[in-house]
Amino acid sequence: MDNFMKFLEYTARRSGIKRIRKRLIWTEKEEPRRMLTEFIDMYYLGHTPGEYVVISRSMAREIENRLKTLEEENKRLKEKLDSAKAIILALTVIIIILISILSSI
């Protein structure tokens, strides 16, 4: 019986019920779901994820392929950006040289 009383006291402390004078005040805490969440429900329907997210193998492969595609596109765009920076630098040098030549005339 003692263990049961301890359990009840512990559970009561964790609950959102507090007694102030003769009033009982109830506060509810929003806790995250601790159940499995399907990845598609979470991604497309906007459900909040639980503690675990479940995806199928085909979905995992699709995500992996998308990541590879995005990494390749990122690499390609980085190369374009680097070449654009080099062109801008070269044009800046040419403009400075032309201005110095024209100012010396």
N, CA, C and O atoms as a GROMACS GRO file, in nm:
protein
  420
    1MET      N    1   0.081  -0.119   0.000
    1MET     CA    2   0.000   0.000   0.000
    1MET      C    3   0.086   0.126   0.000
    1MET      O    4   0.050   0.227  -0.061
    2ASP      N    5   0.200   0.120   0.068
    2ASP     CA    6   0.290   0.234   0.074
    2ASP      C    7   0.343   0.271  -0.065
    2ASP      O    8   0.349   0.389  -0.100
    3ASN      N    9   0.379   0.171  -0.143
    3ASN     CA   10   0.429   0.197  -0.278
    3ASN      C   11   0.322   0.262  -0.365
    3ASN      O   12   0.352   0.351  -0.445
    4PHE      N   13   0.199   0.218  -0.349
    4PHE     CA   14   0.090   0.275  -0.426
    4PHE      C   15   0.068   0.422  -0.390
    4PHE      O   16   0.043   0.504  -0.478
    5MET      N   17   0.078   0.455  -0.263
    5MET     CA   18   0.064   0.594  -0.219
    5MET      C   19   0.176   0.680  -0.276
    5MET      O   20   0.153   0.794  -0.318
    6LYS      N   21   0.298   0.626  -0.277
    6LYS     CA   22   0.410   0.700  -0.336
    6LYS      C   23   0.387   0.724  -0.484
    6LYS      O   24   0.416   0.831  -0.537
    7PHE      N   25   0.334   0.620  -0.552
    7PHE     CA   26   0.304   0.634  -0.694
    7PHE      C   27   0.200   0.743  -0.717
    7PHE      O   28   0.215   0.825  -0.807
    8LEU      N   29   0.095   0.745  -0.635
    8LEU     CA   30  -0.009   0.846  -0.649
    8LEU      C   31   0.046   0.987  -0.624
    8LEU      O   32   0.011   1.080  -0.696
    9GLU      N   33   0.130   1.002  -0.523
    9GLU     CA   34   0.190   1.132  -0.495
    9GLU      C   35   0.279   1.178  -0.610
    9GLU      O   36   0.278   1.295  -0.648
   10TYR      N   37   0.356   1.085  -0.664
   10TYR     CA   38   0.444   1.117  -0.777
   10TYR      C   39   0.361   1.160  -0.898
   10TYR      O   40   0.393   1.258  -0.965
   11THR      N   41   0.254   1.085  -0.926
   11THR     CA   42   0.168   1.118  -1.040
   11THR      C   43   0.098   1.251  -1.018
   11THR      O   44   0.082   1.329  -1.112
   12ALA      N   45   0.056   1.279  -0.896
   12ALA     CA   46  -0.011   1.405  -0.865
   12ALA      C   47   0.085   1.523  -0.883
   12ALA      O   48   0.044   1.629  -0.929
   13ARG      N   49   0.211   1.505  -0.846
   13ARG     CA   50   0.310   1.612  -0.865
   13ARG      C   51   0.330   1.642  -1.012
   13ARG      O   52   0.352   1.757  -1.050
   14ARG      N   53   0.324   1.539  -1.096
   14ARG     CA   54   0.346   1.557  -1.239
   14ARG      C   55   0.224   1.613  -1.310
   14ARG      O   56   0.236   1.668  -1.419
   15SER      N   57   0.107   1.601  -1.250
   15SER     CA   58  -0.015   1.649  -1.315
   15SER      C   59  -0.020   1.800  -1.308
   15SER      O   60   0.054   1.863  -1.232
   16GLY      N   61  -0.107   1.857  -1.389
   16GLY     CA   62  -0.117   2.002  -1.394
   16GLY      C   63  -0.220   2.057  -1.298
   16GLY      O   64  -0.269   2.169  -1.320
   17ILE      N   65  -0.256   1.985  -1.194
   17ILE     CA   66  -0.356   2.032  -1.099
   17ILE      C   67  -0.286   2.087  -0.975
   17ILE      O   68  -0.204   2.019  -0.913
   18LYS      N   69  -0.321   2.211  -0.942
   18LYS     CA   70  -0.264   2.272  -0.822
   18LYS      C   71  -0.379   2.326  -0.737
   18LYS      O   72  -0.481   2.372  -0.789
   19ARG      N   73  -0.360   2.318  -0.609
   19ARG     CA   74  -0.463   2.365  -0.517
   19ARG      C   75  -0.416   2.494  -0.453
   19ARG      O   76  -0.312   2.498  -0.387
   20ILE      N   77  -0.494   2.599  -0.472
   20ILE     CA   78  -0.466   2.727  -0.408
   20ILE      C   79  -0.589   2.761  -0.326
   20ILE      O   80  -0.697   2.788  -0.379
   21ARG      N   81  -0.571   2.760  -0.196
   21ARG     CA   82  -0.679   2.777  -0.098
   21ARG      C   83  -0.787   2.673  -0.125
   21ARG      O   84  -0.763   2.553  -0.110
   22LYS      N   85  -0.906   2.718  -0.165
   22LYS     CA   86  -1.014   2.621  -0.188
   22LYS      C   87  -1.036   2.595  -0.337
   22LYS      O   88  -1.128   2.522  -0.375
   23ARG      N   89  -0.952   2.653  -0.420
   23ARG     CA   90  -0.968   2.636  -0.564
   23ARG      C   91  -0.868   2.535  -0.620
   23ARG      O   92  -0.755   2.524  -0.572
   24LEU      N   93  -0.912   2.462  -0.719
   24LEU     CA   94  -0.824   2.373  -0.793
   24LEU      C   95  -0.796   2.437  -0.929
   24LEU      O   96  -0.889   2.476  -1.000
   25ILE      N   97  -0.670   2.448  -0.963
   25ILE     CA   98  -0.631   2.507  -1.091
   25ILE      C   99  -0.572   2.397  -1.178
   25ILE      O  100  -0.481   2.325  -1.136
   26TRP      N  101  -0.625   2.385  -1.297
   26TRP     CA  102  -0.583   2.280  -1.389
   26TRP      C  103  -0.504   2.342  -1.504
   26TRP      O  104  -0.556   2.427  -1.576
   27THR      N  105  -0.381   2.301  -1.519
   27THR     CA  106  -0.300   2.347  -1.632
   27THR      C  107  -0.258   2.225  -1.714
   27THR      O  108  -0.215   2.124  -1.659
   28GLU      N  109  -0.272   2.238  -1.844
   28GLU     CA  110  -0.234   2.127  -1.931
   28GLU      C  111  -0.106   2.162  -2.005
   28GLU      O  112  -0.091   2.272  -2.058
   29LYS      N  113  -0.016   2.068  -2.006
   29LYS     CA  114   0.108   2.086  -2.079
   29LYS      C  115   0.096   2.012  -2.211
   29LYS      O  116   0.049   1.899  -2.217
   30GLU      N  117   0.140   2.079  -2.316
   30GLU     CA  118   0.138   2.012  -2.446
   30GLU      C  119   0.268   1.934  -2.461
   30GLU      O  120   0.376   1.992  -2.464
   31GLU      N  121   0.255   1.807  -2.469
   31GLU     CA  122   0.372   1.721  -2.482
   31GLU      C  123   0.381   1.671  -2.625
   31GLU      O  124   0.278   1.645  -2.688
   32PRO      N  125   0.503   1.658  -2.677
   32PRO     CA  126   0.516   1.604  -2.812
   32PRO      C  127   0.469   1.460  -2.817
   32PRO      O  128   0.479   1.385  -2.720
   33ARG      N  129   0.417   1.423  -2.933
   33ARG     CA  130   0.370   1.286  -2.947
   33ARG      C  131   0.488   1.191  -2.938
   33ARG      O  132   0.596   1.218  -2.992
   34ARG      N  133   0.469   1.081  -2.871
   34ARG     CA  134   0.576   0.984  -2.854
   34ARG      C  135   0.548   0.857  -2.933
   34ARG      O  136   0.598   0.750  -2.901
   35MET      N  137   0.468   0.872  -3.037
   35MET     CA  138   0.439   0.755  -3.118
   35MET      C  139   0.506   0.769  -3.253
   35MET      O  140   0.565   0.872  -3.284
   36LEU      N  141   0.496   0.667  -3.333
   36LEU     CA  142   0.557   0.668  -3.464
   36LEU      C  143   0.485   0.766  -3.555
   36LEU      O  144   0.363   0.780  -3.548
   37THR      N  145   0.560   0.832  -3.639
   37THR     CA  146   0.504   0.924  -3.736
   37THR      C  147   0.550   0.881  -3.874
   37THR      O  148   0.668   0.856  -3.895
   38GLU      N  149   0.458   0.874  -3.965
   38GLU     CA  150   0.496   0.843  -4.102
   38GLU      C  151   0.562   0.967  -4.161
   38GLU      O  152   0.517   1.080  -4.139
   39PHE      N  153   0.669   0.946  -4.236
   39PHE     CA  154   0.743   1.058  -4.294
   39PHE      C  155   0.655   1.138  -4.389
   39PHE      O  156   0.659   1.261  -4.389
   40ILE      N  157   0.577   1.068  -4.471
   40ILE     CA  158   0.493   1.138  -4.569
   40ILE      C  159   0.390   1.225  -4.499
   40ILE      O  160   0.365   1.337  -4.542
   41ASP      N  161   0.329   1.175  -4.392
   41ASP     CA  162   0.233   1.256  -4.316
   41ASP      C  163   0.301   1.380  -4.259
   41ASP      O  164   0.245   1.490  -4.261
   42MET      N  165   0.421   1.362  -4.208
   42MET     CA  166   0.494   1.473  -4.148
   42MET      C  167   0.531   1.575  -4.255
   42MET      O  168   0.517   1.696  -4.232
   43TYR      N  169   0.578   1.528  -4.370
   43TYR     CA  170   0.630   1.618  -4.473
   43TYR      C  171   0.518   1.689  -4.548
   43TYR      O  172   0.523   1.811  -4.565
   44TYR      N  173   0.419   1.614  -4.594
   44TYR     CA  174   0.317   1.672  -4.680
   44TYR      C  175   0.197   1.727  -4.604
   44TYR      O  176   0.137   1.826  -4.647
   45LEU      N  177   0.160   1.667  -4.494
   45LEU     CA  178   0.041   1.711  -4.421
   45LEU      C  179   0.075   1.804  -4.305
   45LEU      O  180  -0.015   1.860  -4.243
   46GLY      N  181   0.204   1.821  -4.277
   46GLY     CA  182   0.245   1.914  -4.172
   46GLY      C  183   0.223   1.862  -4.032
   46GLY      O  184   0.219   1.941  -3.937
   47HIS      N  185   0.208   1.730  -4.015
   47HIS     CA  186   0.193   1.676  -3.880
   47HIS      C  187   0.323   1.694  -3.803
   47HIS      O  188   0.432   1.686  -3.861
   48THR      N  189   0.312   1.719  -3.675
   48THR     CA  190   0.432   1.730  -3.594
   48THR      C  191   0.491   1.591  -3.574
   48THR      O  192   0.418   1.496  -3.549
   49PRO      N  193   0.622   1.580  -3.586
   49PRO     CA  194   0.682   1.447  -3.574
   49PRO      C  195   0.677   1.397  -3.431
   49PRO      O  196   0.686   1.474  -3.336
   50GLY      N  197   0.663   1.268  -3.419
   50GLY     CA  198   0.670   1.205  -3.288
   50GLY      C  199   0.815   1.181  -3.253
   50GLY      O  200   0.905   1.244  -3.309
   51GLU      N  201   0.839   1.091  -3.162
   51GLU     CA  202   0.976   1.062  -3.122
   51GLU      C  203   1.050   0.986  -3.232
   51GLU      O  204   1.171   1.002  -3.248
   52TYR      N  205   0.976   0.905  -3.306
   52TYR     CA  206   1.036   0.827  -3.414
   52TYR      C  207   0.963   0.858  -3.544
   52TYR      O  208   0.841   0.877  -3.545
   53VAL      N  209   1.038   0.863  -3.653
   53VAL     CA  210   0.980   0.884  -3.786
   53VAL      C  211   1.010   0.761  -3.868
   53VAL      O  212   1.123   0.714  -3.873
   54VAL      N  213   0.906   0.706  -3.933
   54VAL     CA  214   0.921   0.583  -4.008
   54VAL      C  215   0.915   0.614  -4.157
   54VAL      O  216   0.826   0.684  -4.204
   55ILE      N  217   1.013   0.560  -4.231
   55ILE     CA  218   1.009   0.571  -4.377
   55ILE      C  219   1.035   0.434  -4.435
   55ILE      O  220   1.103   0.350  -4.375
   56SER      N  221   0.980   0.412  -4.553
   56SER     CA  222   1.002   0.284  -4.620
   56SER      C  223   1.135   0.288  -4.694
   56SER      O  224   1.195   0.395  -4.709
   57ARG      N  225   1.180   0.173  -4.741
   57ARG     CA  226   1.307   0.168  -4.814
   57ARG      C  227   1.299   0.249  -4.943
   57ARG      O  228   1.394   0.319  -4.979
   58SER      N  229   1.187   0.239  -5.011
   58SER     CA  230   1.174   0.315  -5.137
   58SER      C  231   1.179   0.464  -5.110
   58SER      O  232   1.239   0.539  -5.187
   59MET      N  233   1.117   0.509  -5.001
   59MET     CA  234   1.122   0.651  -4.965
   59MET      C  235   1.264   0.691  -4.928
   59MET      O  236   1.308   0.800  -4.962
   60ALA      N  237   1.336   0.604  -4.858
   60ALA     CA  238   1.475   0.633  -4.822
   60ALA      C  239   1.561   0.645  -4.947
   60ALA      O  240   1.645   0.734  -4.956
   61ARG      N  241   1.539   0.556  -5.045
   61ARG     CA  242   1.614   0.565  -5.171
   61ARG      C  243   1.581   0.693  -5.245
   61ARG      O  244   1.670   0.758  -5.301
   62GLU      N  245   1.453   0.730  -5.246
   62GLU     CA  246   1.412   0.853  -5.314
   62GLU      C  247   1.477   0.975  -5.249
   62GLU      O  248   1.524   1.065  -5.318
   63ILE      N  249   1.480   0.978  -5.117
   63ILE     CA  250   1.544   1.090  -5.046
   63ILE      C  251   1.693   1.092  -5.077
   63ILE      O  252   1.751   1.198  -5.098
   64GLU      N  253   1.756   0.974  -5.079
   64GLU     CA  254   1.899   0.966  -5.111
   64GLU      C  255   1.926   1.017  -5.252
   64GLU      O  256   2.022   1.090  -5.274
   65ASN      N  257   1.842   0.978  -5.348
   65ASN     CA  258   1.859   1.026  -5.486
   65ASN      C  259   1.840   1.176  -5.496
   65ASN      O  260   1.914   1.244  -5.566
   66ARG      N  261   1.741   1.228  -5.425
   66ARG     CA  262   1.719   1.374  -5.426
   66ARG      C  263   1.839   1.446  -5.367
   66ARG      O  264   1.881   1.549  -5.419
   67LEU      N  265   1.894   1.393  -5.258
   67LEU     CA  266   2.012   1.456  -5.197
   67LEU      C  267   2.130   1.456  -5.293
   67LEU      O  268   2.201   1.556  -5.306
   68LYS      N  269   2.152   1.342  -5.362
   68LYS     CA  270   2.262   1.336  -5.459
   68LYS      C  271   2.241   1.437  -5.571
   68LYS      O  272   2.335   1.505  -5.611
   69THR      N  273   2.118   1.446  -5.621
   69THR     CA  274   2.088   1.542  -5.728
   69THR      C  275   2.112   1.684  -5.680
   69THR      O  276   2.170   1.765  -5.753
   70LEU      N  277   2.068   1.716  -5.559
   70LEU     CA  278   2.089   1.850  -5.506
   70LEU      C  279   2.236   1.880  -5.483
   70LEU      O  280   2.280   1.993  -5.506
   71GLU      N  281   2.313   1.781  -5.438
   71GLU     CA  282   2.457   1.802  -5.420
   71GLU      C  283   2.526   1.827  -5.553
   71GLU      O  284   2.614   1.912  -5.562
   72GLU      N  285   2.486   1.753  -5.659
   72GLU     CA  286   2.544   1.775  -5.791
   72GLU      C  287   2.509   1.914  -5.843
   72GLU      O  288   2.594   1.983  -5.899
   73GLU      N  289   2.383   1.955  -5.825
   73GLU     CA  290   2.342   2.088  -5.870
   73GLU      C  291   2.415   2.196  -5.791
   73GLU      O  292   2.454   2.298  -5.848
   74ASN      N  293   2.434   2.175  -5.662
   74ASN     CA  294   2.507   2.269  -5.579
   74ASN      C  295   2.651   2.284  -5.628
   74ASN      O  296   2.703   2.395  -5.635
   75LYS      N  297   2.714   2.172  -5.661
   75LYS     CA  298   2.851   2.173  -5.711
   75LYS      C  299   2.859   2.248  -5.844
   75LYS      O  300   2.951   2.327  -5.866
   76ARG      N  301   2.762   2.221  -5.933
   76ARG     CA  302   2.760   2.287  -6.064
   76ARG      C  303   2.740   2.438  -6.048
   76ARG      O  304   2.808   2.516  -6.115
   77LEU      N  305   2.650   2.479  -5.962
   77LEU     CA  306   2.626   2.622  -5.939
   77LEU      C  307   2.746   2.690  -5.874
   77LEU      O  308   2.775   2.806  -5.903
   78LYS      N  309   2.816   2.618  -5.787
   78LYS     CA  310   2.937   2.673  -5.725
   78LYS      C  311   3.044   2.698  -5.830
   78LYS      O  312   3.114   2.799  -5.825
   79GLU      N  313   3.058   2.605  -5.925
   79GLU     CA  314   3.155   2.624  -6.033
   79GLU      C  315   3.117   2.745  -6.118
   79GLU      O  316   3.205   2.822  -6.157
   80LYS      N  317   2.988   2.762  -6.148
   80LYS     CA  318   2.943   2.879  -6.225
   80LYS      C  319   2.972   3.008  -6.148
   80LYS      O  320   3.016   3.107  -6.207
   81LEU      N  321   2.947   3.006  -6.018
   81LEU     CA  322   2.972   3.124  -5.936
   81LEU      C  323   3.120   3.159  -5.934
   81LEU      O  324   3.157   3.276  -5.942
   82ASP      N  325   3.206   3.058  -5.922
   82ASP     CA  326   3.350   3.082  -5.922
   82ASP      C  327   3.395   3.142  -6.055
   82ASP      O  328   3.478   3.234  -6.057
   83SER      N  329   3.342   3.090  -6.167
   83SER     CA  330   3.381   3.146  -6.298
   83SER      C  331   3.327   3.288  -6.314
   83SER      O  332   3.395   3.372  -6.373
   84ALA      N  333   3.208   3.316  -6.262
   84ALA     CA  334   3.154   3.452  -6.269
   84ALA      C  335   3.239   3.548  -6.186
   84ALA      O  336   3.261   3.662  -6.226
   85LYS      N  337   3.287   3.503  -6.070
   85LYS     CA  338   3.376   3.587  -5.988
   85LYS      C  339   3.505   3.616  -6.062
   85LYS      O  340   3.555   3.729  -6.058
   86ALA      N  341   3.560   3.515  -6.131
   86ALA     CA  342   3.684   3.535  -6.207
   86ALA      C  343   3.663   3.635  -6.320
   86ALA      O  344   3.748   3.721  -6.344
   87ILE      N  345   3.550   3.625  -6.390
   87ILE     CA  346   3.520   3.718  -6.499
   87ILE      C  347   3.505   3.860  -6.446
   87ILE      O  348   3.556   3.954  -6.506
   88ILE      N  349   3.435   3.876  -6.335
   88ILE     CA  350   3.417   4.009  -6.275
   88ILE      C  351   3.551   4.067  -6.233
   88ILE      O  352   3.577   4.186  -6.253
   89LEU      N  353   3.637   3.985  -6.175
   89LEU     CA  354   3.769   4.031  -6.134
   89LEU      C  355   3.851   4.075  -6.256
   89LEU      O  356   3.917   4.178  -6.252
   90ALA      N  357   3.846   3.996  -6.363
   90ALA     CA  358   3.921   4.030  -6.485
   90ALA      C  359   3.868   4.159  -6.546
   90ALA      O  360   3.946   4.245  -6.587
   91LEU      N  361   3.737   4.175  -6.552
   91LEU     CA  362   3.679   4.298  -6.606
   91LEU      C  363   3.714   4.419  -6.520
   91LEU      O  364   3.736   4.528  -6.573
   92THR      N  365   3.719   4.402  -6.390
   92THR     CA  366   3.757   4.512  -6.300
   92THR      C  367   3.900   4.554  -6.326
   92THR      O  368   3.930   4.674  -6.331
   93VAL      N  369   3.989   4.457  -6.344
   93VAL     CA  370   4.130   4.488  -6.373
   93VAL      C  371   4.140   4.561  -6.506
   93VAL      O  372   4.215   4.658  -6.518
   94ILE      N  373   4.068   4.515  -6.608
   94ILE     CA  374   4.072   4.580  -6.740
   94ILE      C  375   4.020   4.722  -6.731
   94ILE      O  376   4.079   4.813  -6.791
   95ILE      N  377   3.912   4.745  -6.657
   95ILE     CA  378   3.857   4.881  -6.643
   95ILE      C  379   3.956   4.971  -6.572
   95ILE      O  380   3.973   5.087  -6.611
   96ILE      N  381   4.022   4.921  -6.469
   96ILE     CA  382   4.122   5.002  -6.397
   96ILE      C  383   4.238   5.038  -6.489
   96ILE      O  384   4.286   5.151  -6.488
   97ILE      N  385   4.283   4.941  -6.568
   97ILE     CA  386   4.392   4.968  -6.663
   97ILE      C  387   4.349   5.071  -6.766
   97ILE      O  388   4.425   5.163  -6.796
   98LEU      N  389   4.228   5.058  -6.821
   98LEU     CA  390   4.179   5.155  -6.920
   98LEU      C  391   4.165   5.294  -6.860
   98LEU      O  392   4.199   5.393  -6.925
   99ILE      N  393   4.118   5.304  -6.738
   99ILE     CA  394   4.104   5.435  -6.673
   99ILE      C  395   4.241   5.497  -6.651
   99ILE      O  396   4.259   5.617  -6.672
  100SER      N  397   4.338   5.417  -6.608
  100SER     CA  398   4.473   5.472  -6.587
  100SER      C  399   4.537   5.515  -6.719
  100SER      O  400   4.610   5.614  -6.722
  101ILE      N  401   4.511   5.442  -6.828
  101ILE     CA  402   4.565   5.480  -6.960
  101ILE      C  403   4.499   5.609  -7.008
  101ILE      O  404   4.567   5.699  -7.057
  102LEU      N  405   4.367   5.619  -6.993
  102LEU     CA  406   4.296   5.738  -7.039
  102LEU      C  407   4.329   5.860  -6.954
  102LEU      O  408   4.330   5.972  -7.006
  103SER      N  409   4.356   5.842  -6.828
  103SER     CA  410   4.388   5.957  -6.743
  103SER      C  411   4.530   6.008  -6.768
  103SER      O  412   4.561   6.123  -6.740
  104SER      N  413   4.617   5.922  -6.821
  104SER     CA  414   4.754   5.965  -6.849
  104SER      C  415   4.766   6.037  -6.983
  104SER      O  416   4.868   6.101  -7.010
  105ILE      N  417   4.666   6.028  -7.066
  105ILE     CA  418   4.671   6.095  -7.198
  105ILE      C  419   4.643   6.240  -7.185
  105ILE      O  420   4.643   6.311  -7.286
   0.00000   0.00000   0.00000
